[in-house]
């Protein structure tokens, strides 16, 4: 007659459970590390922005040379992609969505400051505010995303700030209100204060970006152009 | 919906890990009992054994198969070899006729009726207390039979002994991938042997006591997997099956993906249908580990691999459709994305950590299976072929096997 070693079945169950717990512990540990990393990048950017703002207000006659190079845009881009990855791969949804709000705020601050600097110093630059949604299946948003990333690769002077329509943040809501963005007309883009809704292809946006560059080009007689 | 999918996913993952841990614990418990003999096996007595070679269109391999039987280190007068031509349409009969004059070989020709009929023909005509089969595409190691017989000598309760089947002369990547899989099979079979839970007594050189057939009846068609059904029947009747890890049999394996697919479809269809036929055994304590571990393991494996692969297919499909959308929108991006690697993006979700653990167990079973069959511990690159090839092909035969079982469509032998 066959005997069954029940003890073994139970021991194996516990070993498996321990492996599962260890796996989720390891996973949590690295997840938290990532969130910390995101936080520290955000803190750094926020200090940078604050410092530039302060510099800007301190020295109204500031030499453009000193400030025009403040390139948090790249860091912001890195932060954005890390957050996006975190959203789909890290379990801590609440924490990540909090960080996303912070990120949206940093983007707005960066946008305002960079715009001011660019206007004053006449640097070659263009700004796009991009509103999208993850809520529904918005394939136009996905396509617009590809267009914007490819444009950003082509024109390093282009700054794209992207905002999830559903971000629960008063600053983002204020922007939606200012530009009269409706959720039925997403994706929406803002270039030089002009609102474009629906999908816009590479060629069309490229034209607008170049126009935007021209607008900022130093007029004759204007002093202190930035040499790069 | 996604939450339910996640729960199912983790349940399957839990069971898959459980199965691997169970095998590993069995190994730790029994590792001292695993003996690998290099020299000649000496028996006190050499009982007479009948070995039947059923052949159907095997003209290419049969001669070498018979030669390997003639080279067995076993007294010639105790070894009765039956070569049974099951209505071949090629030159098989001419090849086996060459052995007609060997004193211990009998040749038979019968109408084609399937492998189980050829085996039963051998069972009917045998006069010995032990019976075995050797598939006509497999070659026995000279010491294999004596080593197998030593298990019967040691334990009168043993009713059947299965050998270690490994791949003969693997040439291409498909065969090398199977070699790694057969090594793994040797390890699993040995562990199942310790658990008294072996579910296949493979066609290449499993030896049975005659009593098995006297008590339980002849081979059955059993969806072209008669070697599985007889093991199920034995387990259902509490007949002990052992695995002799140092009895080597080398078998020719399918050389193309298509042939491999057909073979495995037959196996998986046989597994599903034999298991359905013996469903009353599953999870019944009185049938021991066979009912509590082997059969549930098989069922979970079929369903979890199907589930995991369906997920992978969906992910791949999703990825491709994104890439197509990207291409349609902006064309090929000249500078490929993310050229600089950032450790941040290394996925450490629990699923990844657990998959790494499961892969480690699988690689261990290949290594240990190899050690039991070749005496070498070392890792070979061939083991890596297993993963891509079986990941792509196994879901196909598993899903098709499940589908065929549902619509009761029986696959052909080849």
Interface residues (C-beta under 8 A of the other chain):
Chain A: X1 X2 X3 X4 X8 X9 X11 X12 X13 X15 X16 X19 X20 X22 X23 X24 X26 X27 X30 X31 X34 X37 X82 X85 X89 X91 X139 X142 X143 X146 X147 X149 X150 X153 X201 X202
Chain B: X14 X17 X18 X21 X22 X25 X26 X29 X196 X238 X285 X286 X287 X288 X289 X290 X292 X322 X325 X326 X328 X329 X330 X333 X335 X337 X344 X345 X347 X348 X349 X350 X352 X353 X354 X357
